[in-house]
Amino acid sequence: MSEPVLALDASVRQHAREMPHGLAVLSDQGLLTWADLDRRADWLADGLRRAGVAPGDYVGWLGRNRIEFPVLVVAARRARAVLVGLNWRLKSAELALIVADCRPKLILTETELAPLVAECTGGKSGTELVYLEHHAGRTYERLMASGREPLPRLTPEPDDPVFL
C-alpha cells in the first residue's frame, strides 16, 4: 500500500521537522530553508487572519516571480483562504472580470503593479492592497509581523478550495 499524499501545507511542516536547514526556495531575492518557509507561512497565515481573511475568502497575487509567492501559497492554505493568481500581463479590463468575479479580500502586489488594480476596479472594489515593497499602506512585512503572535491553528479541510 502506498503512503498517503500529504497536502502542501502538511508537506512543508514535515520537511521543516525532518530537514529544517534543507533548501526549500531559491530565487534572485535569496533562499528559504524548509524551517524558514514553514515559520513564514505560519506568520503570514496568522497575519492574513488578523487582516480579516476568513476561511473561503479570496486572496489575490498580482506580482512577478518573487520569494514571497511560495510563502503565500502555503499561508493561504493554512488560513483556509483561496489564492487567486492575477496575471500582471493582462489588460485592466481582463483583470476587472477576474476581480469582479471573486472579489478578493486582499491583493498582494508590487507597488509598480498597483495602478493596474485601481484601473480594473475603478478604485472601489473593497479590496485592500498589500504592497510587497516598502509603502505607506499595508505591506507584506507588516502583515507577517502582525502574525508573529500565533492564533489557534486552523485545520484545512480536504474539500477546501485552494487556487482559483
Secondary structure, DSSP 8 states (H G I E B T S, - for coil): -------HHHHHHHHHHH-TTSEEEEETTEEEEHHHHHHHHHHHHHHHHHTT--TT-EEEEE-SS-THHHHHHHHHHHTT-EEEE--TTS-HHHHHHHHHHH--SEEEE-GGGHHHHHHHHTT-S--EEEESSS-SS-BHHHHHHHTTS--------TT---B-
